[in-house]
């Protein structure tokens, strides 16, 4: 079995190193990951920029590439280059992300989007995250990533991106694993002015997630805060069927 692993924190991040090591016990692992930090890239592609790719050494990987592009670029190009070499990938993993990918944040996530690029190519796909930007505890995420491998491949026709999130806790302190619905994530957010000159203002963005009253017991955002690991299937059918039924009543003409 051949696994392609990518991420959005960059090829030097500790999370991807831990994931490759864990998955290498199960299959041949190939890496195609960004050369630098590309968090919150969503599903951006470098359609107007050149992309460079360099073969690099990576512990526990059969072959690894450092890519100048986005996480989605890395998977798209990685699959293409490996196929040219006669290597067919069976499943795509992305992570382990330093920071949770919960609820509506999955729309911004380069981690989830890298996995989704595999899904769009007809492959089963898994995104793995630890809910801290200073993540220290990857063991639980690694255990779950390896545990779902065969299950995701077996049930791939019924799944979207399988998104795993764990609290940044030792395995012994994680309360268990729950199937979760994506919650609504809101932020206290602000833009900080760092430079202002000749009518041009430069900002940096900051935000802190807030706890919401309407989170239910089955939402990933609430379960993570309670100390559970969560697994969700993320589909990419963006059709608003109810909305289209409403629009159909408008009798729009031209």
Number of C-alpha atoms within 10 A of each C-alpha: 10 17 24 28 31 34 36 32 26 25 24 15 17 17 26 27 19 18 27 28 16 20 22 18 11 15 17 17 25 26 30 31 35 26 22 17 17 20 19 20 20 21 20 16 15 12 9 6 9 8 14 11 19 11 12 13 12 18 13 19 20 16 17 24 24 24 24 21 24 30 37 29 23 29 31 18 18 25 22 14 15 16 12 10 9 9 13 15 20 16 23 27 33 32 35 32 32 26 21 26 27 28 19 14 17 19 15 16 22 29 34 36 27 34 33 29 22 25 22 14 12 13 20 27 32 31 31 31 31 29 22 16 12 10 19 14 18 25 18 20 27 23 14 19 23 17 13 15 19 12 10 19 15 11 10 18 11 9 16 22 28 24 25 30 30 34 28 27 21 13 17 8 12 17 15 13 17 16 16 24 20 23 20 16 16 15 11 9 12 12 11 11 11 9 10 10 7 5 5 7 10 11 12 10 9 11 11 10 11 11 14 13 6 10 16 13 12 15 21 30 29 20 26 24 13 13 17 22 29 25 23 23 18 19 12 10 7 6 8 9 9 9 9 10 10 10 11 10 8 8 6 7 4 2
